[in-house]
Amino acid sequence: MRLAWSAPMLALLLLALPARADGLKGNAEDGREVFQKCAACHSLAPNQTLIGPSLAGLFGRKAGTEAGFDFYSDAMRHSDIVWTAETLAAYLADPAKTLPGNRMPFPGLDAAQDRADVIAYLQAGTAGSPPPAANAAPPHPRAVPKMVPEARYTLRSGVANGRMVFIGIGGSIDGAIDPGLTAVAGETVQITLINGEGMQHNIDVDLPGGAVRSQRVNGAGASTTISFVAPASGSYAYFCSVPGHREAGMEGRLVVAAKAPTPSVVEADLSHDPARLPPAVGTRGPETVSVLLEAVEAEARLADGVTFTFWTFNRTVPGPFVRVRVGDEVVVRLRNASDSAMMHSVDFHAALAPGGGAIGLQVGPGEEKAIRFRATVPGLFVYHCGTPMVAEHIANGMFGLILVEPENGLKPVDREFYVMQNELYTAAPMGKLGRQEFSVEKMLDERPDYIVFNGAVGALTKIHPLQAKTGESVRIYFGDAGPNLTSSFHIIGEIMDRVYPNGALLDAPLRGVQTLSVPPGSAAMVEFTTQVPGRFVLVDHALARVQRGLIGFLDVTGAARPDLYREEPK
């Protein structure tokens, strides 16, 4: 981004020593970012003391003499330092060496370019005008990125073929040098840069209206992320803006298309539609209910371009929603497909039986067995495969919910949804395209690659988003299959009117709940009435998990409610 410097400012800057710390030319715009490390202690406003003295008018001033600040160390107060670009650069590089005995707990700035840039920033402020872009708005308002990016890329800095480069990680760009990135106009693009070798780097994307720029990352393994909305179709440069790095090879292209191409390969989808539930039991009396479950192992979509061999009940993840009433005799017949590689079973948390019935339902490939149990306690319960290693069978998709309704049934609602959270552990990291294999080691270490609702990335966003209208009563049957992580279930923009923790329908509900903790192997029933139209987002409030696929949409249509929510005019 080019800055419009006034003639008086340029003259004053020339009178001051030029910002060439360590032989590097500083950039005041980049220095604004570096100064954030200092802003908690120092202000650039005259006479404004924070933890440390104001830095207004710093250059040409003797150290330890800022009026109104009385907490200088003796070392600072009695030093002979006069602040210039050179003396400040030396101090920022090694405060303890430059000023022995000073008590300021500041380790210095390791990167020479950071020192040069922050000095340029301070000089701009010292010259009598606010430091550049400190409060400036972009020349053209940018569209707000969505919470879930449609185009997501990870790059690592490195050296290849004798030059500095970006290296693609995961997906279609894995291993590519300065890879070509693609997006569709209007999509939210997210780019993460990982520092691969310990030199200072950042990433800029040159867009209409000005570049989108990341923070700088200095140490190996450090990372930074930018998000923006892809502009009109065209080709746009992305590059490292640290001086000399773009020229040394760190540059690629982002190609934006006007519309998305037609997919050439469509993977089988096993994610359970959250709106597909059996009808309520109503006020009927106890009866015998037959439940047929078939264990099927099938390769299907885990994410776009990624497949996984799921172990399923009835070819969906989660398995079918089972609905009975208290007092019912439940006859469960489990059939294991003849082409299965594994033995399977079912453990019903609603059953008073050894192993939740799993002891009597260990079924080999091509076999079939049955049990029956009495549903004695109303509640929302998890069921899952109970064959060792149990956690592996759950992680591969063998889980579901069984609802035992009370004697007179549940109060009718307008919409019911069936949602379960689960983790998947793959040998390759998230983003690697193609067929993925299960990793026992990652599961035992509790390091999931994917965390999802209803079995797959995008299951409740692009494939089966929840739908409702304003004024409708909504009930969500939510379960956490795990096998390892506790869920902090939250609906962004909604307040849960009634919550039945642990699926316990005998207890009075909690009222007015924001976030609900659901441990692995447990469930909860959530009720609320939709009031305002718009998109409401289902998440685990351990929000980093969104980046691993854990997100869903509840799209509510209907008339606006300005008495509850409205956007103020600009």
C-alpha positions in Angstrom: 0.0 0.0 0.0 1.4 3.4 -1.0 1.1 6.2 1.6 0.4 9.8 0.6 3.0 11.8 2.5 2.6 15.6 2.7 5.5 17.8 1.8 5.8 19.1 5.4 5.9 15.6 6.7 8.6 14.6 4.2 10.6 17.6 5.1 10.4 16.9 8.8 11.3 13.2 8.2 14.4 14.3 6.2 15.4 16.6 9.1 15.2 13.6 11.4 17.6 10.7 10.9 16.3 8.3 8.3 14.9 5.1 9.6 17.7 2.8 8.5 18.3 0.6 11.6 20.8 -2.1 11.0 21.3 -0.9 7.4 17.6 -1.6 6.6 15.1 0.9 5.4 12.0 0.9 7.6 8.4 0.9 6.5 6.1 3.0 8.8 3.0 1.1 7.8 4.6 -2.2 8.8 6.0 -0.5 11.9 2.4 0.2 13.1 2.0 -3.6 13.5 5.3 -4.0 15.3 4.4 -1.1 17.7 1.5 -3.2 19.0 4.1 -5.0 21.1 4.8 -1.7 22.8 1.4 -0.1 22.9 0.4 -1.7 26.3 3.1 0.4 28.0 3.7 3.4 25.8 1.5 6.0 24.2 2.3 8.2 21.2 0.0 11.0 22.6 1.9 13.9 24.3 1.9 13.8 28.1 0.0 10.5 28.2 1.7 8.2 30.7 0.8 4.5 30.7 3.1 1.9 32.4 5.9 3.7 30.6 6.5 7.2 29.4 4.9 8.8 26.3 7.0 8.3 23.2 5.7 11.5 21.6 8.7 13.8 20.6 11.1 10.9 21.4 13.8 11.7 18.8 16.4 14.3 20.0 15.3 13.9 23.6 17.7 12.7 26.3 16.8 9.4 27.8 15.0 9.5 31.1 13.7 13.1 30.8 10.1 12.8 29.7 8.1 15.2 31.8 5.4 13.7 34.1 7.0 10.3 34.3 8.7 9.6 37.6 9.6 5.9 37.5 12.7 5.8 35.4 15.5 3.5 36.7 18.7 5.2 37.9 20.4 3.6 34.9 18.1 5.3 32.5 18.0 8.6 34.3 21.8 8.9 34.5 22.6 7.6 31.0 24.0 9.9 28.3 21.8 8.4 25.6 20.0 10.8 23.3 17.4 9.1 21.2 18.2 8.9 17.5 17.4 6.2 15.0 20.8 4.7 15.6 20.6 4.7 19.5 17.0 3.4 19.5 18.0 0.6 17.0 20.8 -0.5 19.4 18.5 -0.3 22.4 15.7 -2.3 20.7 18.3 -5.0 19.6 19.6 -5.6 23.1 18.2 -3.4 25.9 20.4 -5.0 28.7 23.6 -4.5 26.7 22.8 -0.9 25.6 21.7 0.2 29.1 23.0 -2.1 31.9 21.0 -1.9 35.0 17.8 -0.7 33.4 14.8 -2.5 35.0 12.5 -2.4 32.0 11.3 -6.0 31.4 11.7 -5.8 27.6 13.8 -8.5 25.8 14.2 -6.5 22.6 13.1 -7.1 19.0 15.0 -10.0 17.4 14.3 -9.1 13.8 16.3 -6.2 12.3 13.5 -5.4 9.9 11.0 -5.0 12.8 13.4 -2.6 14.5 13.7 -0.5 11.3 10.0 -0.5 10.7 9.0 0.5 14.3 11.6 3.3 14.2 10.0 4.6 10.9 6.6 4.4 12.6 7.8 6.4 15.6 9.5 9.0 13.4 6.3 9.5 11.5 4.5 10.2 14.7 7.4 12.4 16.0 7.2 14.5 12.9 3.9 16.0 14.0 1.2 13.9 12.4 -0.5 10.7 13.6 1.5 7.6 12.5 0.3 6.5 9.1 -2.8 4.5 8.9 -3.1 4.3 12.7 -6.8 5.0 12.5 -7.3 5.1 8.8 -10.2 3.3 7.1 -9.5 1.3 3.9 -10.2 3.3 0.8 -13.0 1.0 -0.2 -15.1 -0.9 2.4 -14.3 -4.6 2.3 -16.9 -7.3 2.3 -17.0 -9.1 5.7 -15.5 -12.6 5.5 -17.8 -15.5 6.5 -17.0 -17.5 9.6 -16.5 -20.6 7.5 -14.2 -20.1 4.5 -15.1 -21.8 1.3 -11.5 -21.7 0.1 -8.9 -22.6 2.6 -5.1 -22.9 2.0 -2.0 -23.5 4.1 1.4 -22.4 3.0 4.8 -22.9 4.5 7.8 -20.6 3.9 11.0 -22.3 2.8 13.9 -22.5 0.3 13.8 -24.4 -3.0 15.9 -24.3 -6.1 18.1 -21.6 -4.5 15.3 -19.2 -3.8 12.8 -18.2 -1.1 9.4 -19.7 -1.8 6.0 -20.5 -0.4 5.3 -24.3 -0.3 1.7 -25.6 -0.3 0.5 -27.9 2.5 -2.4 -30.3 2.0 -5.1 -30.6 -0.6 -4.4 -30.0 -4.2 -1.4 -27.7 -3.5 0.5 -30.2 -1.3 4.2 -29.8 -2.0 3.8 -27.2 -4.8 6.2 -24.3 -5.0 4.5 -20.9 -5.0 1.3 -22.8 -5.7 -1.6 -21.3 -7.7 -4.6 -20.7 -5.4 -8.1 -20.6 -6.7 -11.4 -19.2 -5.4 -14.8 -18.1 -6.7 -15.9 -14.5 -6.6 -17.7 -13.8 -3.3 -16.2 -16.8 -1.5 -14.4 -16.3 1.8 -10.7 -17.2 1.3 -8.5 -18.1 4.3 -4.7 -18.4 3.9 -2.5 -19.6 6.8 1.2 -19.1 6.6 3.5 -21.3 8.7 7.1 -20.1 9.2 9.2 -23.0 7.9 12.8 -22.0 8.5 12.9 -19.1 11.1 13.3 -16.1 8.9 10.8 -13.3 9.2 7.9 -13.5 6.8 4.3 -12.4 6.1 1.8 -12.7 3.3 0.1 -10.0 1.3 -2.7 -10.5 -1.3 -2.8 -7.6 -3.8 -6.5 -6.9 -4.1 -8.6 -4.0 -5.6 -8.7 -1.3 -2.9 -5.5 -2.3 -1.3 -3.5 -5.4 -0.1 -4.7 -7.7 2.6 -1.7 -8.2 4.8 -1.0 -10.7 7.6 1.1 -10.2 10.7 4.7 -11.1 10.5 5.9 -14.4 11.9 9.5 -14.7 13.1 10.3 -18.1 14.6 10.1 -21.5 12.9 6.7 -23.0 13.5 5.0 -19.7 14.1 1.9 -19.0 12.0 -0.5 -16.3 10.9 -3.8 -16.3 9.1 -5.7 -13.9 6.9 -9.3 -14.0 5.6 -10.9 -12.0 2.9 -13.7 -12.1 0.4 -12.5 -13.0 -3.1 -13.1 -10.0 -5.5 -14.3 -10.1 -9.1 -12.8 -12.7 -11.4 -9.1 -12.1 -12.2 -5.6 -13.0 -11.3 -4.1 -11.5 -8.1 -0.6 -11.7 -6.7 0.1 -13.0 -3.2 3.6 -12.4 -1.8 5.8 -11.8 1.2 6.2 -8.1 1.7 9.3 -8.2 3.9 11.8 -6.2 1.9 13.6 -8.4 -0.6 11.6 -11.5 -0.1 9.2 -11.0 -3.0 12.2 -10.3 -5.3 13.8 -13.5 -4.0 10.9 -15.7 -5.1 8.1 -15.5 -2.6 5.3 -14.8 -4.9 2.3 -16.7 -6.4 -1.1 -16.1 -7.9 -4.6 -16.3 -6.7 -7.0 -16.9 -9.6 -10.6 -15.9 -8.9 -13.3 -17.4 -11.2 -16.7 -15.9 -11.8 -18.5 -19.1 -10.8 -17.6 -22.5 -9.4 -16.7 -25.3 -11.8 -18.9 -28.4 -12.0 -17.4 -31.1 -9.8 -16.0 -34.0 -11.8 -16.2 -36.6 -8.9 -19.0 -36.9 -6.4 -18.3 -39.1 -3.4 -21.0 -41.1 -1.6 -22.5 -39.2 1.3 -23.3 -41.1 4.5 -24.0 -38.0 6.7 -27.4 -38.4 8.4 -30.0 -35.7 7.5 -30.7 -34.0 10.8 -34.4 -33.5 9.9 -35.0 -37.2 9.3 -36.5 -38.6 12.5 -39.3 -41.1 13.2 -42.6 -39.5 14.5 -43.3 -38.9 18.1 -44.8 -41.8 20.1 -47.7 -39.6 21.4 -49.9 -40.9 24.1 -49.9 -44.6 23.1 -49.3 -47.3 25.7 -46.3 -49.6 26.0 -45.8 -52.0 23.1 -43.1 -54.1 21.5 -40.9 -52.1 19.1 -38.6 -53.8 16.6 -35.3 -52.2 15.6 -33.2 -53.5 12.8 -29.6 -52.4 12.6 -27.2 -53.4 9.9 -23.4 -53.0 10.3 -22.0 -51.8 7.0 -18.4 -50.8 6.2 -18.3 -48.3 3.3 -16.0 -45.8 1.8 -17.7 -42.4 1.5 -17.1 -38.7 1.7 -15.4 -37.2 4.7 -14.7 -33.8 3.1 -14.6 -32.5 -0.4 -12.0 -34.6 -2.3 -11.5 -36.8 0.8 -12.9 -40.2 1.5 -12.8 -42.5 4.5 -13.9 -46.1 5.2 -16.7 -45.6 7.7 -18.2 -48.3 9.9 -21.9 -47.5 10.1 -25.3 -48.6 11.3 -27.7 -48.6 8.4 -25.2 -46.7 6.1 -25.5 -43.4 7.9 -23.4 -41.5 10.4 -24.8 -41.2 13.0 -26.9 -44.3 12.8 -30.7 -44.2 12.8 -32.6 -42.2 15.5 -34.4 -44.8 17.6 -37.6 -43.7 19.3 -39.6 -45.6 21.9 -41.5 -44.8 25.1 -41.0 -45.8 28.6 -42.3 -49.3 29.2 -41.7 -50.5 25.6 -40.0 -53.8 25.0 -37.4 -53.1 22.4 -36.3 -56.0 20.2 -33.0 -55.2 18.5 -31.8 -57.3 15.6 -28.2 -56.7 14.5 -27.1 -57.9 11.1 -23.4 -57.6 10.0 -22.9 -57.3 6.3 -21.2 -60.3 4.7 -18.5 -58.1 3.2 -17.6 -56.5 6.5 -14.0 -57.0 7.7 -14.8 -56.6 11.4 -17.1 -58.1 14.1 -19.6 -55.5 15.4 -22.2 -55.1 18.2 -24.4 -52.5 19.9 -24.3 -51.0 23.4 -27.5 -49.2 24.3 -27.0 -46.8 27.2 -30.8 -47.1 27.7 -30.7 -50.8 28.4 -30.2 -52.5 31.8 -28.1 -55.3 30.4 -24.5 -56.6 30.4 -22.6 -54.3 28.1 -25.8 -52.5 27.3 -26.7 -55.5 25.2 -23.4 -55.7 23.5 -22.5 -59.0 25.2 -25.4 -60.7 23.3 -24.9 -58.8 20.1 -21.3 -59.6 19.1 -21.9 -60.4 15.4 -19.4 -61.6 12.9 -19.5 -60.8 9.1 -22.6 -62.3 7.5 -24.1 -63.2 10.9 -27.2 -61.9 12.7 -28.3 -61.9 16.3 -31.1 -60.3 18.4 -31.8 -59.2 22.0 -34.7 -57.5 23.7 -34.7 -55.1 26.6 -37.3 -53.1 28.5 -37.0 -49.3 28.3 -37.4 -48.4 31.9 -36.2 -44.8 32.2 -37.2 -41.9 30.0 -34.3 -39.9 28.6 -32.1 -39.3 25.6 -29.4 -42.0 25.4 -26.4 -42.8 23.2 -25.9 -46.2 21.6 -22.6 -47.3 19.9 -20.7 -50.4 18.9 -19.4 -52.2 21.9 -16.8 -54.4 20.2 -13.1 -53.9 21.2 -11.4 -51.6 20.5 -14.6 -49.8 21.3 -13.2 -46.3 20.8 -12.0 -47.3 17.3 -15.5 -48.5 16.3 -17.0 -45.3 17.6 -14.4 -43.1 15.9 -15.1 -44.9 12.6 -18.8 -44.0 12.8 -20.8 -46.6 14.8 -23.0 -44.5 17.1 -26.4 -43.0 17.4 -29.2 -41.9 19.8 -32.2 -43.6 21.3 -35.0 -41.5 22.7 -37.1 -43.0 25.5 -40.1 -40.7 25.7 -42.1 -40.4 29.0 -45.5 -41.9 29.5 -47.5 -39.2 27.9 -44.8 -38.4 25.3 -43.0 -35.1 24.7 -44.7 -31.8 24.1 -45.1 -31.3 20.3 -42.8 -28.9 18.6 -42.7 -27.5 15.0 -39.2 -28.7 14.2 -37.0 -31.6 15.5 -33.4 -32.2 14.6 -30.9 -35.0 15.2 -27.3 -33.8 15.6 -24.2 -35.6 16.9 -20.6 -34.5 17.3 -17.7 -36.9 16.6 -14.0 -37.0 15.9 -12.1 -38.8 13.1 -8.4 -39.8 13.3 -6.7 -40.1 9.9 -3.1 -41.1 9.1 -2.7 -38.1 6.9 -3.3 -34.6 8.2 -6.6 -32.7 7.5 -6.6 -31.4 3.9 -4.8 -34.3 2.3 -6.9 -35.3 -0.7 -7.9 -38.9 -1.6 -8.7 -41.9 0.5 -7.7 -41.6 4.2 -6.8 -44.4 6.5 -7.6 -44.6 10.3 -4.8 -43.9 12.8 -5.0 -45.7 16.1 -2.0 -43.8 17.4 -3.7 -40.4 16.9 -6.8 -41.7 18.6 -4.9 -42.9 21.6 -3.1 -39.6 21.8 -6.5 -37.8 21.4 -5.2 -35.8 18.3 -8.2 -35.7 15.9 -7.7 -34.5 12.3 -11.4 -33.9 11.8 -14.1 -32.9 14.3 -17.6 -32.8 12.7 -21.3 -32.8 13.1 -23.1 -35.9 11.6 -20.1 -37.6 10.3 -18.5 -35.3 7.7 -17.2 -31.8 7.0 -20.0 -29.7 5.6 -22.7 -32.2 6.6 -24.8 -29.5 8.3 -23.7 -26.6 6.2 -23.5 -27.4 2.5 -25.4 -30.8 2.5 -28.1 -30.8 5.2 -28.4 -27.3 6.8 -31.1 -27.1 9.4 -34.2 -25.1 8.2 -36.9 -23.3 10.3 -39.2 -20.3 10.2 -39.5 -17.4 12.6 -41.9 -18.2 15.5 -41.4 -21.9 15.3 -40.5 -24.1 18.3 -37.4 -26.1 17.7 -36.0 -29.1 19.5 -32.5 -30.5 18.9 -31.5 -33.9 20.1 -27.8 -33.5 20.5 -25.2 -36.2 21.3 -21.5 -36.3 21.7 -20.1 -39.6 20.3 -16.5 -38.7 21.1 -14.7 -41.0 21.5 -12.5 -38.5 23.3 -13.6 -34.8 23.3 -16.2 -33.0 25.4 -18.4 -30.7 23.5 -19.3 -27.1 24.5 -22.4 -27.0 22.4 -23.5 -23.5 21.4 -25.8 -21.9 18.8 -24.4 -18.5 17.8 -27.3 -16.0 18.0 -29.7 -18.1 20.0 -30.5 -18.7 23.6 -31.6 -22.1 24.6 -35.0 -21.8 26.3 -34.9 -25.2 27.9 -32.1 -27.7 28.2 -32.1 -31.2 29.6 -28.5 -32.0 30.4 -27.3 -35.6 30.1 -30.5 -36.4 28.4 -32.2 -36.6 31.8 -36.0 -36.1 31.1 -37.0 -36.8 34.6 -35.4 -33.6 35.8 -36.7 -30.1 35.4 -34.9 -28.3 32.5 -32.3 -25.6 32.8 -33.7 -22.3 31.5 -32.0 -19.6 29.4 -28.8 -21.5 28.6 -26.0 -20.1 26.4 -23.5 -23.0 26.2 -24.0 -26.6 27.1 -21.2 -29.1 28.2 -21.8 -32.6 26.8 -19.2 -35.2 27.5 -18.4 -38.2 25.2 -21.1 -40.8 25.5 -23.8 -38.4 26.6 -26.6 -36.4 25.1 -28.9 -33.4 25.8 -32.2 -32.2 24.6 -32.4 -28.5 23.7 -35.5 -26.4 23.0 -36.0 -22.8 21.8 -38.3 -20.7 19.7 -36.8 -18.9 16.7 -37.5 -15.2 16.8 -35.3 -13.5 14.3 -34.6 -14.4 10.7 -31.0 -15.2 9.5 -28.3 -17.8 9.8 -27.6 -19.2 13.2 -24.4 -21.2 13.6 -24.0 -24.5 15.5 -20.6 -24.8 17.0 -18.6 -26.3 19.8 -17.4 -23.2 21.7 -13.9 -24.6 21.7 -14.0 -22.6 18.5 -10.7 -23.7 17.1 -12.6 -26.9 16.2 -14.5 -25.0 13.6 -11.2 -25.1 11.6 -11.4 -28.9 11.7 -14.9 -29.0 10.3 -17.1 -28.7 13.3 -19.9 -26.3 12.3 -23.5 -26.4 11.2 -26.1 -23.9 10.0 -29.6 -23.2 11.2 -31.2 -21.0 8.5 -34.3 -19.2 9.7 -36.6 -17.4 7.3 -39.5 -15.0 8.1 -40.4 -11.4 8.9 -37.8 -9.2 10.5 -38.2 -8.3 14.2 -36.8 -4.8 14.6 -38.0 -4.8 18.2 -35.5 -7.6 18.9 -32.7 -6.8 16.5 -31.8 -4.2 13.8 -28.7 -2.8 12.3 -28.2 0.9 12.8 -27.8 3.1 9.7 -24.3 4.3 9.0 
